[in-house]
């Protein structure tokens, strides 16, 4: 009988997913020429399971109250973009 493989958490997965959602949100905004409704529709068709990208699209508006703030913060977004920006392509 084979020994089971131990489950090890991938510590970089959250950062990669955040970075991917930021890029997807920005791409949807760029392709829809800044129209948030069209960007949301595009995001839904292209990446239906990426709710964080939808929060990126909606975060560009002025909040009416603190309860409407997106779950992602500027500090998190900038920290997540750093590694991808430094990689040679």
N, C-alpha and C positions, 0 to 999 in steps of 0.2 A: 504494500500500500504506500502511495506517495505521501510525503509530508505536505501539509497545507502551506501555501505561501503566506507569510505574515502581511497583514494590511498595513501599509505605511502611508501617512498623509503626504500629499504633494503640496508643499508649502508655497510654491510659486504659482499654483493653479489660480488662486483668487486674483493675483495681480495680472495674470495673463487674460483671465476672463474680463476683468475691469478694463484693461487696455483694449481688448477686442470690442467691447461694448462702446467705448469712447469713439473708436475709429468708425464703427458702424453708425453711430448717431451722427457724427460729423459728415460721413459720406451721404447719409440720407438727407441731411440738411442741404448739402452742396448740390446733390442731384435734383432736389426739389426747388432750387433757387430761393431758399429761405422760407418757404411756405410751410409752417409747422404742421398743418393738417395733411398736406401732401406728403411731408416727410414721415409722419406717423403711419400713413397708409403704405408708403414704400417700405418702411421698416417692418410692418406687419406682414407684407407679402414676402419680402426677402428673408427676414429672420424672425419668424413667428414666436420663437421661444426666448427671445432676448428682451426681457422687460427692462433691463437696465439701460439699454440703448434708447428705449422710449423715454426714460427719465432724463437722459442726456438731452434729447430733443426738446422736452418740455422745460428744462431748467433754464433756458435762455430768456424766459419771461420774468417780469418783475413780480415777486410773490405778493399776494394780498395779505397773507398772515404767515406766521412761523410754521403753521401746520402744513403749508403747501411746499415747504422746502424739499428738494429731492434728497434721496438717501445718500447720494454721492457728494462729497465735498470737494472744493477746489484743491485742497492739499492732497487728497487721495488721487484726484485725477492727474495732477502734475507729477506726483510720485510714480504713478503707474505709467505715464508716457515716457519717462526718462530712459528706461532701459531700451525701449524700441527705438527711440530717437538716436541713441548712441551706437546702435548696431550698424555695421556696414551692409549696404544692400547691393 
